[in-house]
């Protein structure tokens, strides 16, 4: 840098005009600096280790003390003036840089705003809410409970003891935590455990008929888990189970309730319902419920919609009730299956892919 600097060799008799000229030159050079790097190079010319002001201050040691004092004062005044010019130019360059950045990033406030997109309820949750509304309207309570369950609640209480072959129909996810009897807890394969919990919670009132409670009428919607995955099955899915127990509840009540539900859910009376014999460990007799639309794209085709049956006496006893006195029915339906039929969806996996093109249709 030394070869760029033209030092000002001032003797003790250097005049104020020389210092004024030095300050004027610094002002001109600083003003001509186009950026921070150029400005720092110009600073070195005047205030660096070999700069003009630095050289003048070094020369004071050779002067008479009286002259040294007066010359030093004049040089310091010039140094302060140059430093002030340097600071002002630094600020000017910084402000210019900021202005340029703001101009480049300027927002045209006259453009229409993007706004926030309107969210929507997921079709599965929309179906869940609709099911609850319909069953509440005909006197059913809604129960909710844990998704991690004990072996007794998930199987044994439902007449499905350990090593029973029917358990293979419900391949279950287990967790590394054991219940009080040392059996691992499981992710519930159905919401039937909530029927057990709800019935046991209200069994005493029902037996005594207190608070006007003579029947148990409840649905239990919620998430369930089974090892299954294809276009119509998912390892995690949603199910709604219903239970009605009393002293004189028959299959006729089951048919009337479930048919009324389907009519309300699909908003049409143009459908037929049939009961097809089947097997479930927790009901006897048991039946699959099929439905058929009389109009529309699925007209004339029977579709399995639910499992059902009269609650098995052993299960009623596990509820804490007398199977000789209390009888009734239970059913279980897949919420996704109902949603697929209502909205004309042919692949269950669409519910869980998060594709906005699919989900925006339900806003």
C-alpha positions as CSV (number, residue, x, y, z in Angstrom):
1,X,0.0,0.0,0.0
2,X,3.0,2.3,0.6
3,X,3.5,2.9,-3.1
4,X,0.0,4.3,-3.4
5,X,0.5,6.9,-0.8
6,X,2.1,10.3,-1.4
7,X,3.3,11.4,2.0
8,X,3.2,15.0,3.1
9,X,6.7,15.8,4.6
10,X,5.8,18.7,6.8
11,X,8.4,20.5,8.7
12,X,7.8,22.4,11.9
13,X,6.9,25.5,9.9
14,X,4.2,23.7,7.9
15,X,1.3,26.0,7.3
16,X,-2.4,25.6,8.0
17,X,-3.0,25.7,4.3
18,X,-1.0,22.5,3.9
19,X,-3.3,20.7,6.4
20,X,-6.4,22.3,4.9
21,X,-5.2,20.9,1.5
22,X,-4.7,17.5,3.1
23,X,-8.3,17.5,4.5
24,X,-9.7,18.6,1.2
25,X,-7.9,15.9,-0.7
26,X,-9.2,13.3,1.8
27,X,-12.7,14.7,1.3
28,X,-12.4,14.3,-2.5
29,X,-10.9,10.8,-2.4
30,X,-13.4,9.5,0.1
31,X,-16.3,10.9,-2.0
32,X,-14.9,9.2,-5.1
33,X,-14.7,5.8,-3.3
34,X,-17.5,3.7,-4.9
35,X,-17.6,1.0,-2.2
36,X,-16.3,-0.1,1.2
37,X,-13.1,-1.7,-0.2
38,X,-12.1,1.4,-2.1
39,X,-12.9,3.6,0.9
40,X,-10.7,1.5,3.2
41,X,-7.8,1.8,0.7
42,X,-8.2,5.6,0.7
43,X,-8.3,5.6,4.5
44,X,-4.8,4.0,4.5
45,X,-3.5,6.9,2.4
46,X,-4.2,9.3,5.2
47,X,-4.6,7.3,8.5
48,X,-2.8,4.1,7.8
49,X,0.6,3.1,9.3
50,X,2.4,5.1,6.6
51,X,-0.4,7.5,5.9
52,X,0.1,11.3,5.6
53,X,-1.3,12.1,9.1
54,X,0.7,9.3,10.7
55,X,3.9,10.5,9.2
56,X,3.2,14.1,10.4
57,X,2.7,12.8,13.9
58,X,5.9,10.8,13.8
59,X,7.8,14.0,12.8
60,X,6.8,15.9,15.9
61,X,9.5,14.2,17.9
62,X,12.2,16.2,16.1
63,X,10.6,19.6,16.9
64,X,11.2,22.1,19.7
65,X,8.7,21.4,22.6
66,X,6.9,24.7,22.1
67,X,6.6,24.2,18.4
68,X,5.7,20.6,18.9
69,X,2.7,21.5,21.0
70,X,1.2,23.9,18.5
71,X,2.0,21.7,15.5
72,X,0.6,18.6,17.3
73,X,-2.7,20.5,18.0
74,X,-3.1,21.5,14.4
75,X,-2.3,18.0,13.1
76,X,-4.8,16.4,15.5
77,X,-7.5,18.9,14.3
78,X,-6.8,17.8,10.7
79,X,-6.9,14.1,11.8
80,X,-10.2,14.5,13.5
81,X,-11.6,16.2,10.4
82,X,-10.4,13.3,8.2
83,X,-11.8,10.7,10.6
84,X,-15.2,12.5,10.6
85,X,-15.2,12.5,6.7
86,X,-14.4,8.8,6.8
87,X,-17.2,8.0,9.1
88,X,-19.7,10.1,7.1
89,X,-18.7,8.3,3.9
90,X,-19.0,4.9,5.5
91,X,-22.5,5.7,6.6
92,X,-23.4,7.1,3.2
93,X,-22.2,3.9,1.5
94,X,-24.0,1.7,4.0
95,X,-27.2,3.7,3.5
96,X,-26.8,3.5,-0.3
97,X,-26.4,-0.3,-0.1
98,X,-29.5,-0.7,2.1
99,X,-31.5,1.5,-0.3
100,X,-30.4,-0.6,-3.2
101,X,-31.4,-3.8,-1.4
102,X,-34.8,-2.4,-0.4
103,X,-35.4,-1.2,-3.9
104,X,-34.6,-4.7,-5.3
105,X,-36.9,-6.3,-2.7
106,X,-39.7,-3.8,-3.0
107,X,-43.2,-5.1,-2.7
108,X,-45.8,-3.7,-5.0
109,X,-48.6,-2.9,-2.5
110,X,-51.0,-2.4,-5.3
111,X,-50.9,-6.1,-6.3
112,X,-53.8,-8.3,-5.0
113,X,-53.0,-10.1,-1.8
114,X,-52.4,-13.8,-1.8
115,X,-54.5,-14.4,1.3
116,X,-54.8,-17.6,3.2
117,X,-56.4,-20.7,1.8
118,X,-59.5,-21.9,3.4
119,X,-59.0,-25.2,5.3
120,X,-61.5,-28.0,5.2
121,X,-62.5,-31.0,7.3
122,X,-61.0,-34.2,6.3
123,X,-63.5,-36.5,4.6
124,X,-63.0,-39.2,7.3
125,X,-63.6,-36.7,10.1
126,X,-66.6,-35.3,8.2
127,X,-68.0,-38.9,8.0
128,X,-67.2,-39.5,11.7
129,X,-69.1,-36.3,12.7
130,X,-72.1,-37.2,10.5
131,X,-72.3,-40.7,12.1
132,X,-72.3,-39.2,15.6
133,X,-75.0,-36.7,14.7
134,X,-77.3,-39.4,13.3
135,X,-76.9,-41.8,16.3
136,X,-77.2,-39.0,18.8
137,X,-80.5,-38.1,17.2
138,X,-81.9,-41.5,17.9
139,X,-80.8,-41.6,21.5
140,X,-77.3,-43.2,21.4
141,X,-74.5,-41.9,23.6
142,X,-71.0,-41.5,22.2
143,X,-68.0,-43.1,24.0
144,X,-64.3,-42.5,23.6
145,X,-61.4,-44.4,25.2
146,X,-57.7,-45.4,25.0
147,X,-56.2,-46.7,21.8
148,X,-53.6,-48.8,23.7
149,X,-55.6,-51.6,25.4
150,X,-55.1,-54.6,27.6
151,X,-55.5,-58.1,26.3
152,X,-58.6,-58.7,28.5
153,X,-60.4,-55.6,27.1
154,X,-59.4,-56.3,23.4
155,X,-60.0,-60.1,23.4
156,X,-60.9,-62.0,26.5
157,X,-63.9,-59.9,27.6
158,X,-65.2,-60.3,24.1
159,X,-65.3,-64.1,24.3
160,X,-62.0,-64.4,22.4
161,X,-59.7,-66.1,24.9
162,X,-55.9,-66.6,24.5
163,X,-55.0,-69.0,21.6
164,X,-58.5,-68.8,20.2
165,X,-58.2,-69.1,16.3
166,X,-60.4,-66.1,15.8
167,X,-57.6,-63.9,17.0
168,X,-55.8,-64.6,13.8
169,X,-58.5,-62.5,12.1
170,X,-57.2,-59.5,14.0
171,X,-53.4,-59.4,13.6
172,X,-52.6,-57.0,16.4
173,X,-49.8,-54.5,17.0
174,X,-48.3,-54.8,20.4
175,X,-46.2,-52.4,22.6
176,X,-43.3,-53.2,24.9
177,X,-45.4,-52.6,28.0
178,X,-47.2,-55.3,30.0
179,X,-50.5,-55.2,31.8
180,X,-51.0,-56.3,35.4
181,X,-51.1,-59.9,34.3
182,X,-47.9,-59.7,32.4
183,X,-49.4,-59.6,29.0
184,X,-48.2,-57.0,26.5
185,X,-50.6,-54.1,25.8
186,X,-51.8,-53.8,22.2
187,X,-53.1,-51.2,19.8
188,X,-56.8,-52.0,19.8
189,X,-57.9,-53.9,16.7
190,X,-61.5,-52.6,17.1
191,X,-63.4,-50.2,19.3
192,X,-65.2,-53.0,21.1
193,X,-63.1,-52.4,24.2
194,X,-65.1,-49.1,24.6
195,X,-68.3,-51.1,24.6
196,X,-66.9,-53.1,27.5
197,X,-65.7,-50.1,29.4
198,X,-68.9,-48.1,28.9
199,X,-71.1,-51.1,29.9
200,X,-69.1,-51.9,33.0
201,X,-69.2,-48.2,34.0
202,X,-73.0,-48.1,33.8
203,X,-73.9,-51.7,34.7
204,X,-74.8,-50.9,38.3
205,X,-77.1,-48.1,37.3
206,X,-78.7,-50.3,34.7
207,X,-79.2,-53.3,37.1
208,X,-80.9,-51.0,39.6
209,X,-82.7,-48.9,37.0
210,X,-81.5,-45.8,38.8
211,X,-81.6,-42.4,37.1
212,X,-84.1,-43.9,34.6
213,X,-81.4,-45.9,33.0
214,X,-82.9,-49.2,31.7
215,X,-80.9,-49.6,28.5
216,X,-77.3,-49.1,27.4
217,X,-77.3,-47.4,24.0
218,X,-73.8,-46.3,22.8
219,X,-71.6,-45.9,19.8
220,X,-67.8,-46.0,20.0
221,X,-66.1,-44.3,17.0
222,X,-62.3,-44.2,16.9
223,X,-59.0,-45.3,15.4
224,X,-58.1,-48.9,15.2
225,X,-55.1,-50.9,14.1
226,X,-54.6,-54.1,12.1
227,X,-51.8,-55.5,9.9
228,X,-53.4,-55.0,6.5
229,X,-52.8,-52.6,3.6
230,X,-54.3,-52.4,0.1
231,X,-56.8,-50.4,-1.8
232,X,-59.6,-51.1,0.7
233,X,-57.6,-51.7,3.9
234,X,-55.1,-49.7,6.0
235,X,-53.0,-50.6,9.0
236,X,-54.7,-47.7,10.8
237,X,-58.3,-47.1,10.1
238,X,-61.4,-45.8,11.7
239,X,-64.3,-47.8,13.0
240,X,-67.6,-47.1,14.7
241,X,-69.2,-49.8,16.9
242,X,-72.7,-49.7,18.3
243,X,-74.3,-51.4,21.3
244,X,-77.9,-51.5,22.6
245,X,-78.6,-53.7,25.6
246,X,-81.9,-53.9,27.5
247,X,-84.4,-56.4,28.6
248,X,-86.2,-56.8,25.3
249,X,-83.9,-55.7,22.5
250,X,-84.1,-58.0,19.4
251,X,-82.8,-58.4,15.9
252,X,-85.8,-56.5,14.7
253,X,-84.4,-53.5,16.6
254,X,-81.0,-54.0,15.0
255,X,-82.5,-54.0,11.5
256,X,-84.7,-51.0,12.2
257,X,-81.8,-48.9,13.8
258,X,-79.2,-49.7,11.2
259,X,-81.5,-49.3,8.2
260,X,-82.6,-45.9,9.5
261,X,-79.0,-45.0,10.0
262,X,-78.1,-45.9,6.4
263,X,-81.1,-44.0,5.0
264,X,-80.1,-40.9,7.0
265,X,-76.4,-41.2,6.2
266,X,-76.8,-41.6,2.4
267,X,-79.9,-39.4,2.4
268,X,-82.0,-41.8,0.4
269,X,-84.7,-44.4,1.0
270,X,-83.7,-46.1,-2.3
271,X,-81.6,-48.8,-0.8
272,X,-82.1,-52.4,0.5
273,X,-80.5,-54.1,3.5
274,X,-80.0,-57.8,4.1
275,X,-78.5,-59.8,6.9
276,X,-76.1,-62.6,5.9
277,X,-75.2,-65.3,8.5
278,X,-71.6,-65.0,9.6
279,X,-69.4,-65.7,12.7
280,X,-68.0,-63.4,15.3
281,X,-66.8,-64.6,18.8
282,X,-68.6,-61.8,20.6
283,X,-72.1,-62.2,19.1
284,X,-74.4,-65.2,18.6
285,X,-76.1,-65.4,16.2
286,X,-73.9,-63.2,14.0
287,X,-74.6,-61.6,10.6
288,X,-72.9,-59.5,8.0
289,X,-75.0,-56.5,7.0
290,X,-75.1,-55.9,3.2
291,X,-76.7,-53.0,1.4
292,X,-77.7,-52.3,-2.1
293,X,-78.5,-49.0,-3.8
294,X,-81.5,-49.0,-6.0
295,X,-80.3,-46.0,-8.1
296,X,-77.0,-44.5,-9.0
297,X,-73.7,-46.0,-10.3
298,X,-73.7,-48.8,-7.7
299,X,-77.4,-49.8,-8.3
300,X,-78.1,-53.5,-8.0
301,X,-74.8,-54.4,-6.4
302,X,-74.7,-55.8,-2.9
303,X,-72.0,-54.3,-0.7
304,X,-70.8,-55.5,2.7
305,X,-71.2,-52.6,5.1
306,X,-71.0,-53.9,8.7
307,X,-70.7,-56.9,11.0
308,X,-73.4,-57.4,13.6
309,X,-75.2,-59.8,15.9
310,X,-76.9,-60.5,19.2
311,X,-74.4,-59.9,22.0
312,X,-73.0,-63.3,23.3
313,X,-74.1,-64.2,26.8
314,X,-70.5,-64.5,27.9
315,X,-69.8,-61.0,26.8
316,X,-72.9,-59.7,28.6
317,X,-71.6,-61.4,31.8
318,X,-68.2,-59.7,31.3
319,X,-70.1,-56.4,31.1
320,X,-71.3,-57.1,34.6
321,X,-74.9,-57.8,33.6
322,X,-77.2,-60.8,33.8
323,X,-77.4,-62.5,30.3
324,X,-80.7,-64.1,31.4
325,X,-82.1,-60.6,31.8
326,X,-80.2,-58.3,29.5
327,X,-80.0,-59.0,25.8
328,X,-79.2,-56.8,22.8
329,X,-77.2,-56.3,19.7
330,X,-73.9,-54.9,18.6
331,X,-72.5,-53.8,15.2
332,X,-69.2,-52.5,13.8
333,X,-68.7,-50.5,10.6
334,X,-65.6,-49.1,8.9
335,X,-65.8,-45.3,8.8
336,X,-63.6,-45.2,5.7
337,X,-65.9,-47.7,3.9
338,X,-68.9,-45.5,4.6
339,X,-67.0,-42.4,3.4
340,X,-65.9,-44.2,0.2
341,X,-69.5,-45.1,-0.7
342,X,-70.9,-41.7,0.2
343,X,-68.3,-39.7,-1.8
344,X,-67.6,-42.2,-4.6
345,X,-63.9,-42.9,-3.7
346,X,-62.5,-46.1,-5.0
347,X,-59.1,-46.3,-3.2
348,X,-58.9,-46.0,0.6
349,X,-55.2,-44.9,0.4
350,X,-56.3,-41.5,-1.0
351,X,-57.5,-40.6,2.5
352,X,-53.9,-40.7,3.9
353,X,-51.7,-39.5,1.1
354,X,-52.2,-35.8,1.9
355,X,-52.7,-34.8,-1.8
356,X,-54.4,-31.4,-1.8
357,X,-56.0,-32.0,-5.1
358,X,-58.0,-34.8,-3.4
359,X,-58.6,-33.0,-0.1
360,X,-59.7,-29.7,-1.6
361,X,-62.8,-31.3,-3.0
362,X,-64.2,-31.6,0.6
363,X,-63.6,-27.9,1.6
